[in-house]
Amino acid sequence: MTSRTEPERVRLDKWLWAARFFKTRALSAEAIDKGRVSVNGQAAKASREPRVGDTIEFRQGNEARVVTVKGLSAVRGPAPVAQQLYEETPASVARRLAAAEQRRLAPEPALSQPMGRPTKRDRRTLKDWGDRWSASLDDDGNE
């Protein structure tokens, strides 16, 4: 008899969802369909059944992750339980930490720009700034 938390067979898209790598099962199936997931170095299908010991490589956002399957589950449980289903490889952890450090040290310039139209207060500030300074004139009024 198989226990409820350790089924013999589970679909790959359901396992990725149960291990909390994707918020919904549809998102995990979409990532698989787009070719972003491979099992043991081979392209995977959503119906593929991972086995304990398999190596799964996938992209989660902008980050590539490599995990080894430690357990199977078809149900999505709490995060501590989900973390027992896999073990991330040391190389994958190092790449993720290096990428996070790179983002911290050199943030994307576009993210620092305010979004949307300026408010009335912003427009007044910009107008006041333009009256006080010009790039073509220096302080004594000479070009």
SEGUVO-616265 format. One line per field, with one value per residue: residue number from 1; residue in one letter; chain; y, x, z of N, C-alpha, C, O in turn. Coordinates in steps of 0.001 Angstrom, whole numbers, plus 500000, padded with zeros to 6 digits. Layout:
// residues N
n = NUM_... $
res = a_... $
chain = A_... $
n.north = Y_... $
n.east = X_... $
n.up = Z_... $
ca.north = Y_... $
ca.east = X_... $
ca.up = Z_... $
c.north = Y_... $
c.east = X_... $
c.up = Z_... $
o.north = Y_... $
o.east = X_... $
o.up = Z_... $
END
This chain:
// residues 143
n = 1_2_3_4_5_6_7_8_9_10_11_12_13_14_15_16_17_18_19_20_21_22_23_24_25_26_27_28_29_30_31_32_33_34_35_36_37_38_39_40_41_42_43_44_45_46_47_48_49_50_51_52_53_54_55_56_57_58_59_60_61_62_63_64_65_66_67_68_69_70_71_72_73_74_75_76_77_78_79_80_81_82_83_84_85_86_87_88_89_90_91_92_93_94_95_96_97_98_99_100_101_102_103_104_105_106_107_108_109_110_111_112_113_114_115_116_117_118_119_120_121_122_123_124_125_126_127_128_129_130_131_132_133_134_135_136_137_138_139_140_141_142_143 $
res = m_t_s_r_t_e_p_e_r_v_r_l_d_k_w_l_w_a_a_r_f_f_k_t_r_a_l_s_a_e_a_i_d_k_g_r_v_s_v_n_g_q_a_a_k_a_s_r_e_p_r_v_g_d_t_i_e_f_r_q_g_n_e_a_r_v_v_t_v_k_g_l_s_a_v_r_g_p_a_p_v_a_q_q_l_y_e_e_t_p_a_s_v_a_r_r_l_a_a_a_e_q_r_r_l_a_p_e_p_a_l_s_q_p_m_g_r_p_t_k_r_d_r_r_t_l_k_d_w_g_d_r_w_s_a_s_l_d_d_d_g_n_e $
chain = A_A_A_A_A_A_A_A_A_A_A_A_A_A_A_A_A_A_A_A_A_A_A_A_A_A_A_A_A_A_A_A_A_A_A_A_A_A_A_A_A_A_A_A_A_A_A_A_A_A_A_A_A_A_A_A_A_A_A_A_A_A_A_A_A_A_A_A_A_A_A_A_A_A_A_A_A_A_A_A_A_A_A_A_A_A_A_A_A_A_A_A_A_A_A_A_A_A_A_A_A_A_A_A_A_A_A_A_A_A_A_A_A_A_A_A_A_A_A_A_A_A_A_A_A_A_A_A_A_A_A_A_A_A_A_A_A_A_A_A_A_A_A $
n.north = 498819_502234_505239_508326_510646_509846_508959_506405_507150_510240_513118_515254_518038_518311_517581_519645_521768_520901_520917_523533_525235_526541_528686_527863_524870_525066_527020_525608_523563_525126_526136_523766_523058_525119_524360_524802_523107_520303_516830_514880_515812_515630_516840_517493_516303_517303_515130_513357_511168_511882_510374_509308_510602_511605_514286_517516_520215_523590_526761_529420_532191_534498_532900_529978_526762_523806_520801_517894_515132_514146_513121_512185_513764_514426_516310_519659_520937_522464_524805_523855_521072_520774_521477_519237_517543_517873_518535_521125_521539_522218_523838_525113_526607_528320_529747_531067_532692_534276_535625_537048_538715_540185_541531_543087_544729_546016_547351_547163_549845_550811_550148_552049_554266_556325_555191_555858_558844_562138_563537_566310_567701_566793_567935_570666_570829_570114_572266_574451_573720_573956_576723_577646_576708_576124_574138_575183_577602_579020_579899_582740_583697_583622_582057 $
n.east = 500838_500518_501616_499885_501405_503635_503541_503717_503846_503927_503058_505336_504758_502958_504580_506522_504874_503917_506292_506641_507878_506574_503740_501221_499829_499359_501217_503595_503269_503239_505871_507236_506234_507329_509920_511678_512341_514210_514895_517301_519051_517597_514999_511814_508438_505183_503813_505710_507195_508841_511546_512911_516072_516462_517728_516675_516513_515679_514218_513501_511910_514358_516401_518388_517873_519018_518012_517877_515774_514304_512078_508638_505558_502147_500557_500193_501860_502788_505564_507969_507625_507544_510155_511541_511260_513178_516652_518797_521497_524929_526346_524282_523123_525269_525424_522932_523218_525397_524258_522257_523821_525084_522876_522280_524535_524710_522087_519251_518963_516519_514667_514887_513579_510730_507382_504750_502729_503917_503033_500969_502432_505016_505277_505282_507643_509501_509094_509958_512636_513573_513474_515541_518012_520206_521614_523137_524135_526525_527190_527676_526233_527372_527968 $
n.up = 500000_499177_500652_501287_501003_499616_496660_494076_491430_489744_487885_486096_485880_487967_490132_490126_490785_493294_494716_495040_493161_491187_491046_490173_488754_486076_485286_485678_483777_481493_481464_481026_478493_476983_476827_478916_480910_481853_482271_483665_481693_479333_477190_478581_479041_480171_481181_481961_484336_487172_488987_492128_492679_490140_488099_487765_485636_485338_484422_486486_486521_485879_486580_486421_487657_489284_490461_492573_492750_495719_496884_496234_495512_495093_496058_497144_499752_502915_502917_504309_504080_501328_500673_501383_499295_497379_496546_496083_493826_494754_492902_491549_493615_494181_491761_491795_494103_493311_491145_492475_494075_492076_490998_493200_493443_490960_490001_487781_485568_484559_486470_488438_487595_488022_487679_485357_484876_485817_488990_490079_491948_491305_488750_489375_490841_488850_487122_488716_488996_486390_486029_487593_486698_483977_481453_479452_480293_482489_485963_485970_483833_481310_478144 $
ca.north = 500000_503459_506307_509459_511658_509281_508134_505749_507870_511593_513851_516253_519350_518278_517562_520994_522587_520442_521307_524991_525994_527335_529030_527036_523734_525562_527685_524583_522912_526097_526152_522511_523160_526069_523756_525358_522075_519055_515813_514115_516324_515453_517649_516789_516589_517468_513836_512534_510840_511932_509332_509724_510582_512334_515666_518359_521559_524446_528197_530002_533608_534670_532054_528550_525967_522376_520119_516435_514687_513358_512519_512445_514171_514970_517332_520831_521108_523615_524989_522942_519736_520854_521538_517890_516802_518097_519122_521916_521250_523327_524740_525910_527567_529318_530618_531936_533697_535205_536464_537957_539715_541048_542424_544037_545690_546767_547190_547538_551281_551091_549954_553214_555309_556256_554735_556643_560286_562890_564133_567771_568132_566545_568934_571942_570698_570176_573640_575264_573325_574515_578174_577970_576189_575790_573449_575957_578798_578778_580737_584175_584076_583518_580748 $
ca.east = 500000_501289_501151_499297_502421_504714_502958_504681_503930_503376_503446_506379_504169_502359_505662_507097_503895_503884_507559_506518_508703_505630_502569_500109_500215_499344_502502_504633_503048_503647_507339_507653_505893_508250_511244_512516_512554_514784_515109_518515_519653_516723_513784_510761_507029_504460_503347_506843_507143_510170_511848_513869_517430_516529_518192_515762_517018_514599_514363_512480_512147_515604_517423_518401_518037_519247_517655_517816_514520_514499_510802_507553_504294_501188_499782_500974_501784_503528_506903_508976_507405_507917_511611_512070_511083_514295_517884_519425_522929_525768_526667_523079_523006_526324_525023_521831_523749_526219_523346_521607_524831_525260_521703_522366_525603_524448_520664_518767_518665_515114_513866_514976_512727_509355_506447_503542_502821_504261_501911_500949_503561_506217_505341_505694_509062_510233_509003_510845_513997_513910_513644_516726_519273_520249_522854_523929_524696_527136_526660_527737_525391_528111_527891 $
ca.up = 500000_499039_501524_500567_500741_498805_495610_493212_490165_489744_486688_486324_486139_489297_491109_490197_491510_494689_495340_495168_492232_490405_491837_489723_487916_484693_485039_485540_482487_480463_481435_480402_477063_476347_476780_479982_481917_481355_483296_483352_480468_478176_477207_479309_478784_481431_481676_482394_485761_487793_489959_493154_492156_488870_488137_486996_485358_484849_484620_487343_486281_485132_487178_486115_488874_489101_491704_492572_493361_496937_497250_495302_496111_494138_496758_497527_501194_503431_502360_504871_503527_499916_500587_501572_498045_496465_497062_495023_493712_495236_491787_491288_494721_493994_490635_492238_495027_492527_490366_493422_494446_490904_490938_494310_493188_489727_489711_486460_485582_484262_487673_489299_487051_488511_486663_485166_484673_487029_489715_490047_492768_490513_487673_489974_491175_487588_486607_489544_488692_485081_486140_488364_486185_482561_481130_478508_480945_483792_487027_485757_482708_480052_477510 $
c.north = 501247_504527_507494_510502_511150_508377_507499_506556_509237_512292_514932_517623_519414_518280_518947_521935_522214_520846_522826_525774_526916_527521_528192_525892_524153_526262_526673_523857_523824_526146_524887_522572_524089_525549_524268_524334_520851_518128_514950_514519_516172_516333_516832_517186_516651_516128_512930_512329_510885_510799_509882_509548_511297_513756_516485_519739_522381_525902_528679_531503_533752_533726_530596_527797_524511_521715_518612_516024_513791_512642_512907_512832_514758_516043_518451_521063_522352_523640_524054_521509_519716_520857_520175_517053_516914_518586_519854_521647_522450_524324_525657_526979_528684_530278_531575_533036_534725_536145_537473_539066_540695_542025_543472_545125_546563_546605_547669_549028_551595_550957_551168_554364_555194_555892_555696_558124_560975_563452_565653_568321_567945_567585_570294_571913_570793_571589_574558_574962_573952_576018_578536_577595_575878_575158_574271_577188_578395_579865_582235_584619_584011_582115_580162 $
c.east = 500885_500733_500681_500350_503536_504123_504065_504911_503268_503884_504472_505790_503548_503450_506285_506180_503897_505158_507676_507510_507835_504359_501347_500638_500238_500655_503629_504491_503476_505173_507868_507404_506840_509689_512188_512844_513161_515031_516279_519101_518802_515496_512648_509391_506337_504046_504487_506781_508547_510324_512865_515269_517577_517033_517290_516379_515859_514933_513185_512702_513377_516700_517274_518659_518235_518975_517666_516562_514836_513216_509750_506308_503416_500334_500711_500786_502525_504959_507943_508840_507851_509439_512260_511958_512286_515509_518533_520928_523745_526120_525488_522895_524035_525967_523920_522327_524609_525335_522640_522571_525061_524089_521758_523391_525335_522979_520325_518389_517195_514239_513901_514091_511324_508418_505259_503811_503247_503000_501993_502142_504878_506372_505784_507184_509913_510237_509937_512305_514444_514140_514963_518029_519157_521593_523726_524567_525377_526660_526688_526966_526102_527959_529250 $
c.up = 500000_499974_500696_500202_499839_497723_494759_491943_490301_488486_487047_486629_487529_490376_491256_490967_492992_495429_495451_494323_491382_491214_491461_488872_486447_484340_484891_484205_481340_480337_480760_478897_476316_476312_477847_481062_481241_482538_482839_481999_479223_478326_477817_478797_480138_482025_482139_483899_486350_488807_490962_492580_490821_489100_487218_486879_484813_485120_485448_487310_485409_485600_486757_487412_488495_490453_491492_493331_494551_497365_496230_496081_495025_494781_497201_499025_501631_502891_502987_504331_502071_499757_500803_500303_497120_497236_495902_495016_494200_494124_491480_492365_494540_492858_491049_493162_494296_491709_491273_493847_493303_490776_492042_494017_491965_489350_488301_486476_485354_485500_488600_488809_487635_487367_486567_484976_485956_487689_489601_490841_492007_489415_488214_490314_489911_487014_487391_489228_487375_485130_486808_487685_484712_482273_480216_479127_482246_484760_486722_484501_481362_479473_477312 $
o.north = 501313_504697_507633_511181_511956_507154_507986_506637_509372_512073_515456_518306_520449_518906_519389_522796_523093_521091_523341_526858_527952_526638_527850_525947_523649_526119_526860_523563_523355_526192_524942_522182_523867_526237_524169_524649_520413_518569_514362_513673_516552_516553_515626_518249_516119_516001_511842_513217_510011_510336_510825_508485_511576_514352_516179_520363_521925_526227_528385_532023_533189_533753_530052_528151_524040_522027_518123_516512_512797_511670_513843_512304_515491_516628_518219_521348_523203_522615_523493_520818_518749_520289_519983_515955_516136_518990_519261_521541_523587_525527_526837_528122_529859_531484_532755_534188_535912_537333_538625_540225_541895_543204_544610_546299_547737_545806_548482_549441_552565_551582_551305_555334_554093_556258_556268_558578_560479_563795_566201_569295_568812_568068_570990_572893_571478_572053_575367_575877_574425_576539_579643_578120_575416_575604_574083_577768_577554_580673_582952_585792_584322_581128_579055 $
o.east = 501875_499519_501052_500205_504320_504191_505195_506033_502196_505023_504472_506262_503606_503277_506552_506648_503880_505119_508697_507941_508302_503950_500535_501748_501046_501153_504524_505498_504011_505703_508842_508266_507123_510580_513404_513545_512690_515333_516245_519588_519245_515007_512545_509206_506839_503937_504236_506363_509363_509349_513594_515611_518699_516798_517160_516727_515136_515803_512029_513584_513434_517811_516170_519557_517683_519621_517489_516313_515549_513265_509942_506038_503883_499475_501858_499682_502856_505491_508749_509842_508468_509955_513420_512511_512410_515422_518790_521553_523293_526186_525674_522553_523715_526182_523955_521912_524562_525634_522446_522173_525213_524286_521334_523156_525706_522653_521041_517579_516682_513181_513033_513881_510783_508658_504825_504954_502985_502030_502969_502773_505751_507478_506573_507893_510936_511248_510643_513128_515575_514930_515461_519076_518113_522611_524942_525471_524884_525805_525796_527030_525483_527840_529374 $
o.up = 500728_500075_499531_499185_499336_497845_494724_491443_490893_488073_488162_487538_488193_491422_492374_491712_493854_496635_495907_494717_490910_491968_492321_488343_485667_483224_484067_483561_480335_479227_480008_478110_475139_475814_477682_482024_480191_483646_481758_481249_478139_479434_477591_478205_481128_483244_482658_484641_486058_489399_490654_492062_490399_490151_486033_487881_483927_485928_485148_487994_484316_485070_486741_488176_487500_491453_490376_494434_494414_498119_495454_497159_494153_494122_497582_499490_500806_502464_502245_504148_501625_498794_500439_500245_496174_498395_494854_496071_494071_494377_491185_492060_494722_492975_490703_493032_494619_491595_490884_493964_493530_490481_491846_494302_491952_488472_487717_487306_485912_485579_489462_489538_487735_486217_487566_484924_487052_487013_489089_490432_492047_489171_487576_490085_489904_486487_486790_489200_487264_484343_486603_488064_484252_482801_480196_478525_482997_484398_487176_484132_480344_480199_476788 $
END
